[in-house]
């Protein structure tokens, strides 16, 4: 019994230690002491050139650039998130302060509506803003360009392993591949409600921006049908699972596919014909920012040629920056296939039928009641048929106790039986004498 209790306590202690270690990596939102300013940047994982493999170290280069330009030292305190919702929740529900965040379009819209972002004039305050292509200005989420500056853009699609998926199953280039029972246990799904629900809604022709709870209920049923086929609900882990062939099919973004294909040549990609998400991720300054001027200079630096090209090469997503699009170095490094995937496929053409029916395939912000309903549905999907960890631990303890008792009882019985036999033998010997 003690053995099983010790095992249980060990599991709990390891979990708490891991949680503490992860927590240590969070930004505390405070300035460093002395004359050095701290710029707190909150960005997606794997979403900036970081100096690995002798690449351009964007944050380190910014620190040098800022000192040379202003004579003031800055330290970039850089932390990451996995989803828009994680980022939003952190800003909304904690005292942590960030100077730069890089949400997706619909989340930018939501944060503007909730007065979470600082208004600034990019045209006059960001010197390199002119490098942004006109088609990425005045978009629906920030019509007057008051709160954001585009960073990257791209489209969602399906990545699959040609060694594990039959050619006839991808011939129609449909979302249906994610529901193909032939690949049960080899399919990955997003671990966030917006993208996961979208795969079902594009697949079955439902408006991804619907404000009808019935539409979302219907999408939930479609995801429930898929759940038995899903190996796991993941986000950044899709990269490793697909490159190592531990999974065969995953919905993900074109830019990530390009990087993944460099590590596994068996991977292929297509944009599903039913419709796909077209997104823009943009640099914003939260209203709680402590170093607004430094934040604006950081955005300006990110739009410079060296930084923009390096980041685009590292991330793999399409760039709205003319200096990137016109860069011979960029085109050569990316290669013809990658350039074709990123820039030859027009979002308007791919989504022509879907857009004609629903107006747009882009995500838009929801009213609070719809968002709450979606969150509730998502939790019901994730917890359906799931057993909580404590149930597993309790079950293990109970089973261990039963086994221990059974072993103990058996041993006692054997000992008693042996004692009885010895007693009988002794009695017989005594009578014989």
Secondary structure as UniProt FT lines:
FT   HELIX           2..24
FT   TURN            34..35
FT   STRAND          37..44
FT   TURN            45..46
FT   HELIX           52..54
FT   HELIX           58..70
FT   STRAND          74..81
FT   HELIX           84..93
FT   STRAND          100..101
FT   HELIX           105..113
FT   TURN            114..115
FT   HELIX           122..125
FT   HELIX           127..131
FT   HELIX           134..136
FT   HELIX           140..142
FT   TURN            143..144
FT   STRAND          149..161
FT   TURN            162..164
FT   HELIX           167..169
FT   TURN            171..172
FT   HELIX           175..179
FT   HELIX           181..183
FT   TURN            184..185
FT   STRAND          187..190
FT   HELIX           193..204
FT   TURN            208..209
FT   HELIX           213..227
FT   TURN            228..229
FT   STRAND          230..234
FT   HELIX           237..243
FT   TURN            244..245
FT   STRAND          249..253
FT   HELIX           254..263
FT   TURN            265..266
FT   STRAND          267..270
FT   TURN            273..274
FT   STRAND          278..284
FT   TURN            287..288
FT   HELIX           292..302
FT   HELIX           305..315
FT   HELIX           322..325
FT   HELIX           328..334
FT   HELIX           336..339
FT   HELIX           340..344
FT   HELIX           347..350
FT   HELIX           352..358
FT   HELIX           368..383
FT   TURN            384..385
FT   HELIX           389..432
//
